[in-house]
Amino acid sequence: MSEKLSESTPHLSGPFDSLEQRRLAVLITGAIRTQIRLSAAGVKNPQGEEFSRACPHCNLDVEEIAEHIYWECTLGAALRLQT
């Protein structure tokens, strides 16, 4: 982990393995595969159905975008309380 990254994320311990590095890069760059992005790209689930644009993790009936995942979704509420 770079010194700059260590300073900006003191609660993370390093070194990261390759999967953890990829996950962090996805979060930092905003390349999260949200329902909206999967739907817009025409990606289908294993059953051959298109992805819904709504968040599948909560009952807020909103589109799943990065901001929703980070700040609103009830799935991450407990984790947000820890940080």
ZAMARGU-4260 file (C-alpha; in steps of 0.2 Angstrom, whole numbers, plus 5000, padded with zeros to 4 digits):
<rodrens>
0) 5000/5000/5000 | 5007/5017/4995 | 5011/5029/5009 | 4998/5042/5003 | 4985/5028/5003
5) 4990/5023/5020 | 4988/5041/5026 | 4971/5043/5019 | 4964/5026/5025 | 4972/5024/5042
10) 4958/5011/5047 | 4964/4999/5033 | 4978/4988/5036 | 4990/4983/5023 | 4997/4975/5013
15) 4982/4971/5002 | 4981/4955/4992 | 4976/4957/4973 | 4958/4955/4976 | 4957/4968/4989
20) 4967/4980/4978 | 4955/4977/4964 | 4940/4981/4975 | 4948/4997/4982 | 4952/5002/4964
25) 4934/4999/4959 | 4928/5010/4974 | 4940/5024/4971 | 4936/5025/4952 | 4917/5023/4953
30) 4917/5007/4942 | 4904/4999/4953 | 4893/4987/4944 | 4876/4994/4950 | 4859/4988/4944
35) 4858/5004/4933 | 4874/5001/4924 | 4870/4982/4921 | 4853/4987/4915 | 4859/5000/4903
40) 4872/4988/4896 | 4859/4975/4893 | 4868/4962/4904 | 4856/4948/4909 | 4856/4938/4925
45) 4860/4919/4925 | 4841/4916/4922 | 4842/4926/4906 | 4832/4941/4913 | 4838/4959/4912
50) 4843/4967/4928 | 4830/4979/4937 | 4836/4996/4940 | 4830/4996/4957 | 4841/4992/4972
55) 4839/4973/4976 | 4845/4975/4994 | 4833/4987/5002 | 4815/4992/5002 | 4817/5010/4998
60) 4811/5008/4980 | 4825/5018/4972 | 4837/5015/4958 | 4854/5007/4963 | 4867/5020/4960
65) 4884/5022/4969 | 4878/5036/4980 | 4863/5026/4985 | 4875/5011/4990 | 4887/5022/4999
70) 4875/5033/5009 | 4856/5027/5008 | 4855/5008/5006 | 4849/5000/5022 | 4861/4985/5018
75) 4876/4996/5023 | 4868/5005/5037 | 4878/4995/5051 | 4894/4997/5042 | 4892/5016/5040
80) 4889/5017/5058 | 4906/5010/5061 | 4916/5023/5051
</rodrens>
